[in-house]
Amino acid sequence: MDAEALAYFHEPGEVVRGNHVELLVGGDEAYPRMLEAIGAAKRLAWLEVYEFWNDDVGRRFRDALIARAREGVDVRVLVDALGAALTSGGLFEELKAGGVKVQAVFELRPWARAWRWFRRDHRKLLVVDGSVAFTGGLNIGLPYAGPRYGGKGWQDLQLEVRGPAVAALARLFARLWRRNGGEPINEPPHCPVAGTDVVRVLANHLARSRKEVRHAYLFAIRQANRRILIDNAYVLPGPRMLKALVDARRRGVEVIVILPGRNDIPSFQNASRARYRRLLAAGARIYELEGRMLHAKAAVIDGQWATAGSCNLDTWSLHRNLELNVAVVGDRVAGVIEGWLQGLLPNCQEVSLEQVQGWSLRQRLLQLACLLLFIFW
């Protein structure tokens, strides 16, 4: 790996070499691989997720986890308390009865400090035997499965990681498990070299590195000299990131942002559109995906630096939530992710500056109100 490529990392000393990273698109590709890994687990299967739906997909994972727990495998599930309250429907009681260790993160106690209510565990992670890990934007449920499985087919990405970086991902799980009062847990050993991919694990921790994902994005954007390609479900860039993107355009960098055409949170979409004008005026290109919800959170810069994970580009994700992204440097993985992103464009509607300028006063006032709501909430 050349020095120019490694320059995309904010702290090159923290990169992990010797990995193999594979892109999995949507639940139709990711879920079978994840279930296969769980079914083959010999020592441990650790799952961390924001939402775990009690539906056909959720029950498949429930059954797979219980089956391994009954065979003596160390099976643990970390779930955000709010996400569990919204989706579980008794699923976690069934997991516990089947021998799975379950722990809630940021429990919803009325007497808890306010910050615990306004921070969520939004990470998605599965570690199996310390040899393979899956992370990305997929929760466990039918919204992420394709129509042939009765799902909504949300567009999302998951990364399958093999190699020494799996140990770094496992440590994140173990630390959060201990911090939330779980019983003692031993971290798995380092696994051997599995490939040539250079990886950095980006995680917003509880006490330190709370802005690690944001700093990595900013550093990579500021280093860009050819193209920035971003897709995200919830984009509401703060002043620094907005300025970094505008400055990149002034340097002649191509900036492409892909967003959902119909967001599952309409008020957030209005807030996001309030930021369109400045980006478009600087020459950025904005596309909205038609049809299925775009839930993926990914970026590729100059065909060398790529990231995918759980982190949205908004205040909640970048400043408050526990989030997890994996950044990979090198043209192999970046090329695969960029190819997928470019493949979205034929199904997108490009938003022009003239279109934005033609929005009615009522539309602009609504967008401003929603923007203020999501900035100060």
Sequence and secondary structure as in RCSB ss.txt:
>XXXX:A:sequence
MDAEALAYFHEPGEVVRGNHVELLVGGDEAYPRMLEAIGAAKRLAWLEVYEFWNDDVGRRFRDALIARAREGVDV
RVLVDALGAALTSGGLFEELKAGGVKVQAVFELRPWARAWRWFRRDHRKLLVVDGSVAFTGGLNIGLPYAGPRYG
GKGWQDLQLEVRGPAVAALARLFARLWRRNGGEPINEPPHCPVAGTDVVRVLANHLARSRKEVRHAYLFAIRQAN
RRILIDNAYVLPGPRMLKALVDARRRGVEVIVILPGRNDIPSFQNASRARYRRLLAAGARIYELEGRMLHAKAAV
IDGQWATAGSCNLDTWSLHRNLELNVAVVGDRVAGVIEGWLQGLLPNCQEVSLEQVQGWSLRQRLLQLACLLLFI
FW
>XXXX:A:secstr
  HHHHTTSSSGGG EEEEEEEEEEHHHHHHHHHHHHHHT SSEEEEEES B SSHHHHHHHHHHHHHHHTT EE
EEEEEHHHHHHH TTHHHHHHHTT EEEEES   TTS HHHHS  B   EEEETTTEEEEES  BSGGGS GGGT
S   B EEEEEESTHHHHHHHHHHHHHHHTT              SEEEEEEE  SSS TTHHHHHHHHHHHH S
SEEEEE SSB   HHHHHHHHHHHHTT EEEEEEESS SSHHHHHHHHTTHHHHHHTT EEEEE SS B   EEE
ETTTEEEEES  BSHIIIIISB EEEEEESHHHHHHHHHHHHHHGGGEEEE HHHHHTS HHHHHHHHHHHHHHH
H 
